[in-house]
């Protein structure tokens, strides 16, 4: 299975979309929207902002099928 490392994040506050490169070995817990400067945090039960607001889940979840906070 190929790991996808690029993701489009959609801000839940303003709807702005931005393409981001995801780290392959870590979760990203906070992301500041480039348009409205809202601070995105993971939704309850998600390990990172990519899993909550992205077009694909983070690489650790893609590769292992589980959260990287083991």
C-alpha positions as CSV (number, residue, x, y, z in Angstrom):
1,X,0.0,0.0,0.0
2,X,1.4,3.4,-1.0
3,X,1.3,6.1,1.7
4,X,-0.1,9.4,0.6
5,X,1.8,12.4,2.0
6,X,-0.1,15.3,0.5
7,X,-3.5,16.3,1.8
8,X,-5.9,19.2,1.4
9,X,-7.1,20.6,4.7
10,X,-10.4,22.4,4.8
11,X,-10.9,24.9,7.6
12,X,-14.2,24.3,9.4
13,X,-14.5,28.0,10.3
14,X,-14.1,29.7,6.9
15,X,-14.0,26.8,4.4
16,X,-10.6,27.8,3.0
17,X,-8.6,24.9,1.5
18,X,-4.8,24.5,1.6
19,X,-2.6,21.7,0.3
20,X,-0.2,20.5,2.9
21,X,2.6,17.9,3.1
22,X,2.1,15.5,6.1
23,X,4.9,14.2,8.2
24,X,5.2,10.4,7.8
25,X,6.2,9.7,11.4
26,X,4.1,12.1,13.5
27,X,0.7,13.5,14.1
28,X,0.0,17.2,13.7
29,X,-2.2,18.3,16.6
30,X,-2.5,22.0,15.7
31,X,-2.7,23.9,12.4
32,X,-3.4,27.6,11.9
33,X,-5.7,28.4,8.9
34,X,-3.8,30.6,6.5
35,X,-7.0,32.5,5.6
36,X,-8.8,33.2,8.9
37,X,-6.1,32.2,11.4
38,X,-8.4,29.8,13.3
39,X,-6.4,27.2,15.2
40,X,-7.5,23.8,14.1
41,X,-7.4,20.9,16.6
42,X,-8.3,17.3,16.0
43,X,-11.9,16.3,16.6
44,X,-12.6,13.9,19.5
45,X,-11.4,10.4,18.6
46,X,-9.1,11.6,15.8
47,X,-5.3,11.7,16.3
48,X,-4.5,14.8,14.2
49,X,-5.9,17.6,12.1
50,X,-5.4,15.7,8.9
51,X,-7.6,12.9,10.1
52,X,-10.3,15.4,11.1
53,X,-10.2,18.0,8.3
54,X,-8.1,16.5,5.5
55,X,-8.9,14.7,2.2
56,X,-6.8,11.7,3.5
57,X,-5.9,10.4,6.9
58,X,-2.3,10.9,8.3
59,X,0.5,8.5,7.1
60,X,0.7,6.7,10.5
61,X,-3.0,5.8,10.3
62,X,-2.7,4.9,6.6
63,X,0.2,2.6,7.2
64,X,-0.6,1.0,10.5
65,X,-4.4,1.4,10.5
66,X,-4.1,2.9,14.0
67,X,-3.3,6.1,15.7
68,X,0.3,7.2,15.9
69,X,0.0,8.1,19.7
70,X,0.4,4.4,20.7
